[in-house]
């Protein structure tokens, strides 16, 4: 086997870097930079504890993304089913031996960090559905029996994630799969049929399928003022911060709702309130 000389290796590396969408990469870096500034503001003008940690995580993730983008698509094509199977095993591990937090078993403790298997499944599901439909002739996509395998590839992980319980991630998995089904040629009337079935099942889902906290979250979303000091406290305080900032905001590091800690989880779910105020 002939070994590559230095010039050939350099050419190969440059060719692989050409696989990277640098425009998208720069857009991601810009969005991340905005996030760093907001976390700096949320901490009252301090890099710790949030901005510095986020910078470190983003640096590692950016490197992984670039390396991943240089890998030929054929590799991911071959890996798709294996990655889906591993993700299912990780979900089962989280179910039977995972770390509980916030009333759900969503994480696997790996020492230095915690792994959330449902995040891995988001990627694995896209890969496995893309591989399946890639191997199916377009005219066969319209057959019901052709849709049974990909539906199983969706239902199995979605059921495991819902069991944790994690309704939000379950909805994301279903939505992403629905987009792939649509782009693969599944007729729109089949989506309409599923929509009608789901709408008809809403009373049963509400009565038997949702946890108490999930019902409260939905009711709070529809009417935060119904419980302003309880379930609606987060949203109510965030709305006050939005109003406090007005159209142009109070200025960098001048937000009162944020810096007086009226807004809970301002460095995660309610980071928009930091930006607005």
C-alpha positions in Angstrom: 0.0 0.0 0.0 1.4 3.4 -1.0 1.8 5.9 1.8 0.8 9.5 1.3 3.4 12.2 1.3 3.1 15.4 3.1 1.7 17.4 0.2 -0.9 14.7 -0.5 -2.0 14.7 3.1 -2.3 18.5 3.2 -4.4 18.3 0.0 -6.6 15.6 1.6 -7.2 17.7 4.7 -8.0 20.8 2.7 -10.4 18.8 0.5 -12.2 17.5 3.6 -12.4 21.0 5.2 -14.2 21.9 2.0 -17.1 19.7 3.1 -17.8 22.2 6.0 -20.5 24.8 5.4 -18.4 27.8 6.6 -21.3 30.2 6.2 -23.4 28.2 8.5 -20.5 27.8 10.9 -19.9 31.5 11.1 -23.7 32.1 11.7 -23.5 29.6 14.6 -20.5 31.3 16.1 -22.3 34.7 15.9 -25.3 33.3 17.6 -23.1 31.7 20.3 -21.3 35.1 20.8 -24.7 36.7 21.5 -25.4 34.0 24.0 -22.1 34.6 25.8 -22.9 38.3 26.1 -26.4 37.5 27.5 -25.0 35.1 30.0 -22.4 37.7 31.0 -25.3 40.1 31.6 -27.4 37.6 33.4 -24.6 37.1 35.9 -24.4 40.8 36.6 -21.3 41.5 34.5 -19.4 38.3 35.5 -18.0 35.6 33.2 -18.6 33.0 36.0 -20.5 30.8 36.5 -22.4 30.8 33.2 -20.6 32.5 30.3 -17.2 30.9 30.9 -18.7 27.5 31.2 -20.7 28.0 28.0 -17.6 29.2 26.1 -15.8 26.0 27.0 -18.7 23.8 26.0 -19.1 25.7 22.8 -15.4 25.4 21.9 -15.5 21.6 22.3 -18.8 21.3 20.4 -17.6 23.5 17.5 -14.5 21.3 17.1 -16.6 18.2 17.1 -19.0 19.7 14.6 -16.1 20.6 12.2 -14.5 17.2 12.5 -17.9 15.5 12.0 -18.5 17.7 8.9 -15.3 16.4 7.3 -16.4 12.8 7.5 -17.9 11.5 4.2 -21.7 11.0 4.3 -21.2 7.3 3.4 -19.8 6.7 6.9 -22.9 8.1 8.6 -25.1 6.1 6.2 -23.4 2.9 7.4 -23.6 4.0 11.0 -27.3 5.0 11.1 -28.9 1.7 12.3 -26.1 1.1 14.8 -26.4 4.6 16.2 -30.2 4.2 16.5 -29.8 0.9 18.3 -27.2 2.3 20.7 -29.4 5.3 21.4 -32.3 3.0 22.3 -30.0 1.1 24.7 -29.0 4.4 26.3 -32.6 5.3 26.7 -33.3 1.9 28.4 -30.2 2.5 30.6 -31.6 5.9 31.6 -35.0 4.3 32.4 -33.7 1.6 34.7 -30.6 3.1 36.1 -30.6 6.8 35.2 -30.1 9.8 37.4 -33.4 11.5 38.4 -33.8 15.2 38.2 -36.9 17.4 38.0 -39.1 14.4 38.5 -37.7 12.6 35.4 -35.0 10.0 34.7 -33.4 11.5 31.7 -29.6 11.3 32.4 -26.8 8.8 32.7 -24.1 9.7 35.2 -20.7 9.4 33.5 -18.7 11.0 36.3 -17.4 14.3 34.8 -20.7 14.9 33.0 -24.2 13.6 32.6 -25.4 12.2 29.3 -29.0 12.8 28.1 -29.7 9.9 25.7 -32.7 11.6 24.2 -30.3 14.2 22.7 -28.3 11.5 21.1 -31.6 10.0 19.7 -32.4 13.3 18.0 -29.4 12.8 15.7 -29.8 9.0 15.4 -33.4 9.3 14.4 -32.6 11.7 11.6 -29.8 9.5 10.3 -31.8 6.2 10.5 -34.9 7.7 8.8 -32.8 9.3 6.1 -31.1 6.0 5.4 -34.3 4.1 5.3 -36.0 6.4 2.8 -32.9 6.7 0.7 -33.2 2.9 0.1 -36.9 3.1 -0.8 -38.0 3.9 -4.3 -40.1 7.1 -4.4 -43.2 5.4 -5.8 -43.1 2.8 -3.0 -43.2 5.5 -0.3 -46.9 5.9 -0.9 -47.6 2.3 0.2 -48.8 1.8 3.8 -46.6 -1.2 4.4 -43.5 0.8 3.4 -44.2 3.2 6.3 -44.5 0.6 9.0 -40.7 0.2 9.6 -40.0 4.0 9.8 -43.0 4.4 12.1 -41.5 1.7 14.4 -38.1 3.5 14.3 -40.0 6.6 15.6 -42.5 5.1 18.0 -40.0 3.0 20.0 -37.7 5.9 21.1 -40.6 8.3 21.4 -42.4 6.0 23.8 -39.2 5.6 25.9 -38.7 9.4 26.0 -42.3 9.9 26.9 -42.0 7.4 29.7 -39.2 9.4 31.4 -41.4 11.6 31.2 -40.2 14.2 28.7 -43.1 15.5 26.7 -41.1 18.3 25.1 -38.4 16.1 23.6 -41.1 13.6 22.5 -42.9 16.3 20.5 -39.6 17.3 18.9 -38.8 13.7 17.8 -42.3 13.4 16.3 -42.0 16.8 14.5 -38.6 16.0 13.1 -39.7 12.6 11.9 -42.8 14.2 10.3 -40.7 16.6 8.3 -38.5 13.7 7.0 -41.7 11.7 6.1 -43.0 14.7 4.2 -39.8 15.3 2.3 -39.6 11.7 1.5 -42.9 11.8 -0.4 -45.5 10.8 2.1 -48.9 12.2 0.9 -50.3 15.2 2.8 -53.6 13.5 3.4 -51.9 10.9 5.6 -50.7 13.6 7.8 -54.2 15.1 7.9 -55.5 11.7 8.9 -53.0 11.4 11.7 -53.9 15.0 12.8 -57.6 14.1 13.0 -56.8 10.9 15.0 -54.7 12.9 17.4 -57.4 15.6 17.8 -60.0 12.9 18.5 -57.7 11.4 21.1 -57.0 14.7 23.0 -59.5 14.0 25.8 -58.0 10.5 26.4 -54.4 12.0 26.2 -55.4 14.7 28.7 -57.0 12.3 31.1 -54.7 9.4 31.1 -51.5 10.4 29.1 -50.3 13.5 30.8 -48.6 14.0 34.2 -50.0 16.6 36.6 -47.1 18.9 36.0 -47.5 18.7 32.2 -51.2 19.7 32.5 -50.2 22.6 34.7 -47.6 23.7 32.2 -50.1 23.7 29.3 -52.7 25.6 31.4 -50.1 28.1 32.4 -49.0 28.6 28.8 -52.6 29.4 27.9 -53.3 31.6 30.9 -50.2 32.5 33.1 -52.3 34.9 35.2 -54.3 32.0 36.6 -51.5 31.2 39.0 -49.1 34.2 39.0 -47.3 33.1 42.3 -47.2 29.4 41.5 -47.0 27.7 38.1 -47.3 31.0 36.3 -44.6 32.8 38.3 -41.8 32.3 35.7 -43.8 33.5 32.7 -45.3 36.4 34.7 -41.9 37.7 35.8 -40.5 37.3 32.3 -43.4 39.3 30.9 -42.7 42.0 33.5 -39.0 42.1 32.3 -40.2 42.4 28.7 -42.4 45.4 29.6 -39.7 46.9 31.8 -37.3 47.0 28.9 -39.8 48.7 26.6 -39.0 49.0 22.9 -35.3 49.8 23.1 -34.4 48.2 26.5 -32.8 49.8 29.5 -29.2 49.3 28.3 -26.6 46.7 28.8 -26.3 45.5 32.4 -29.1 47.9 33.5 -32.0 45.4 33.7 -33.7 45.6 37.1 -35.9 42.5 36.9 -32.9 40.4 35.8 -30.2 41.8 38.1 -32.6 41.7 41.1 -33.2 38.0 40.4 -37.0 38.3 39.9 -36.8 36.1 36.8 -36.0 32.4 37.6 -33.9 30.3 35.2 -32.8 33.5 33.4 -29.6 31.8 32.1 -31.6 29.0 30.4 -35.3 29.0 29.6 -35.8 32.7 30.1 -32.7 34.1 28.5 -35.0 36.1 26.1 -36.0 38.3 29.1 -32.3 39.2 29.6 -32.1 40.3 26.0 -35.3 42.2 26.0 -34.7 44.1 29.3 
